[in-house]
Amino acid sequence: MRAVKNDAVVVEPGLKDALDEIEGPIAFFDLETLGLAIPRWDGTRPWDPVPLQASVHREQRGKRVHRSFLARPDDQDPRVALSEFLTEELSGAKTIFVWNASFELRCLRRMGEAVPALQKPMAKLSARLVDLLPLVRAHVYHPGFGGSFGFKRVAPALAPEVAYGALHVQGGADASAVLFRLWTKVLPAAEVEAQRQHLLEYCGLDTLAMVHIWRALQELAMAPKTSASRRRPRRRAACPYA
């Protein structure tokens, strides 16, 4: 109510202390999944969401590094290759930020249950996941959230440079639909690589958006504490996904 009434960002006490508890190095991680009516991989049931795509953003030697993974329909078991990608790209990160961690935790657990060789590496990754959503929900409210803490509301409000409008894939449902068309091979061959690129752009922007949310939280925590409410951040130019 305060945020809407004053048209300002409300920052609750304790944000800086909460951020200080986060241990680096930090990485940002997102998954996209596909559920098929007819299971294709061991240990899956009809409509089980199987991770086929991942994006990782992290800081390395003072530079932002982005890596992505997108399986192909002919891969024998994409979960094995995905596990190898995540183990390598997230190595060294003591905190792995995700948004709404229950989804990624469930995916990693199911990967370990379905493929026993993946159980230990997936458990190690799961132990380092930190949910960015409750950190925002407990300490920050922006009028641009519009009463929701959904990612597509929070990201553009706290990080105005994040823009999904120009993307061909703009949400998880769109991503699942494109993955379905790729895996059922209904797309003309000439369109496959373009659709893969659309998926990579979308998933990459999700993790980049988390990077900018994290930086926005740091800026809000360090702002002068003359008032519980802060002015809205100015809108900046949209940034590329990587």
HELIX and SHEET records of a PDB file:
HELIX    1   1 ARG A    2  ASN A    6  1                                   5    
HELIX    2   2 LEU A   15  ASP A   20  1                                   6    
HELIX    3   3 PRO A   78  GLU A   89  1                                  12    
HELIX    4   4 ALA A  101  ALA A  114  1                                  14    
HELIX    5   5 PRO A  116  LEU A  118  5                                   3    
HELIX    6   6 GLN A  119  ALA A  127  1                                   9    
HELIX    7   7 LEU A  132  HIS A  139  1                                   8    
HELIX    8   8 PRO A  143  PHE A  145  5                                   3    
HELIX    9   9 PHE A  151  LEU A  158  1                                   8    
HELIX   10  10 GLY A  172  TRP A  183  1                                  12    
HELIX   11  11 ALA A  189  MET A  222  1                                  34    
SHEET    1   A 3 VAL A 140  TYR A 141  0                                        
SHEET    2   A 3 ALA A   8  VAL A  11 -1                                        
SHEET    3   A 3 SER A 229  ARG A 231 -1                                        
SHEET    1   B 5 LYS A  63  LEU A  70  0                                        
SHEET    2   B 5 PRO A  49  GLN A  60 -1                                        
SHEET    3   B 5 ILE A  26  GLY A  35 -1                                        
SHEET    4   B 5 THR A  95  VAL A  98  1                                        
SHEET    5   B 5 LEU A 129  ASP A 131  1                                        
END                                                                             
